[in-house]
């Protein structure tokens, strides 16, 4: 079960990394403006993945940290690539990473909270009380 969970988390990270990163990497450096350059479908996907991960199997910290950290990782790749082309660019790169981290983790945290609320409501329904797996408490009901 743990190996399957880490595989799912890895796929979620890679997917959000690429969906947010590819449009961001295509913007010329002169037109970059964080956080507005990151807004779009990728952030919605981060929110949705955090909800799904938390609702299904992942803990709250796993569900928001894994997909939320894909945004600063994507920004860091951009910084490294641009620094190889022009070492004088990205003078405030650490702030770029912090803004991207705040945005990604904040949106993913909102998704993880919503996923927790939905899972809490779902597992309290009378039809689901006798099901064997309860992701909120990460144990089987006896």
N, C-alpha and C positions, 0 to 999 in steps of 0.2 A: 504493500500500500504506500509506504514512504517513497519508494522509487518511482511509482506512478505519479505521486503528487509532485515530486521534484521535476519530473518530465513535463507535467502540465504547467508548472510555474516557469520552467525554462522556455517553453513554447510561448507562453503569455508574454514574457519579457522580450523575447526576440521579435515577436509580432508587433508589439507596441513600439519597440525600438525602431523598427523599420518603417512602420506606418507614420510615426511622428518624424522620424529622421529624414526619410527620402525627400519629402517636400521642403524641409528646412535646409537640407544640404544643397538644394538647387538654387536657393536665393543667393544672389551676389552679395559679397561682404558689405559693399557700400549701402545696400538696402536692408540689412539686418536691423531689427529693432525688437529686443526681447521685452516683454513676453508676447507681443502681438504677432511675431513671426511664427510662433508655435501654435497659435489658436487654430482650431479646425477639427476635422474628423478624428484625428489621432487622439486628441484629449477626450473626446466622447468615448472612443474605444478603450482608453485607460479606465475611465469611470465604469464602463460596462464590464470589462474584465475583472475589475476589483469587486463588483457586485457578484458576478458569477463565481469567482474563486471563493469568496467568503461564504456565499450561500451553499456551495457544494462541499468542499473538503478543507480548504486552507484556513489557518488561524487568521485572526484579524491583522496581526503584524505581517504575516507572509503575504496576505492579499493586497495590502496597500504599499508595502515597501518594495516588493519585487516589481510590480508594474509601475509604481511611482518613480522608482529610480531609473527607469528606462529613459526618462526625459533628460536628467543631467548627464547620463552616459552618452546620449545622442549629442548633447551640446559639447561635451568634452571631446568627442571624436571630431566634431567640426573645428574646435579650437586647435587641436593637434594638427589637423590637416592644413588649416590656414597658416599656422605658425611655420610649417615646413615651406610653404610658398613665400611668406613674407614675415620674417621674425619680428617686425615692428607692429604687426597687427595684433589685436586682442590684448591691449595693454591692461584692461580690466577683466581678464578672463575669469578670475575667481568670482567676481560678482555675477558674471554670466551663468556660471555653474550654480551659484546660490539661487538666482532667480528661477532657473530651470528646475532646480530641486524643490523649491517652494511651490511652484506651480504643479509639477507632476505629483509630488507627494500629497499636496493639499487636495487635488482632485481625486486621487486614488483613495485617500482617507475618507472622503465623502462617500465614495462608492462602497468602501468596506463597511462603513456604518450603515448604509442603506441595506447592504447584503446581510448584515447581522440582524437588522430589524425584520427583514423579510424572512430570514431563516427562523427567527424567534417566533414569528406569527405562524409560519408554516408548521413548525413542530408542535405548536400548541393546538392545532386543529384536531378535533376528535378522531378523524379518519387516520391521522398519522401517529397517534400515541403509541401504537404497538409495533411500529416499524423498528428494525434493528439498529439503525444508525442515526445518531443525533449529532450533527456537526457543531452545535453550539457548545456542548459540554465535552465533545470528543470522546464519548464512551457509549457503550451499548446500554439500552434500557432493558431491565430485567423484569 
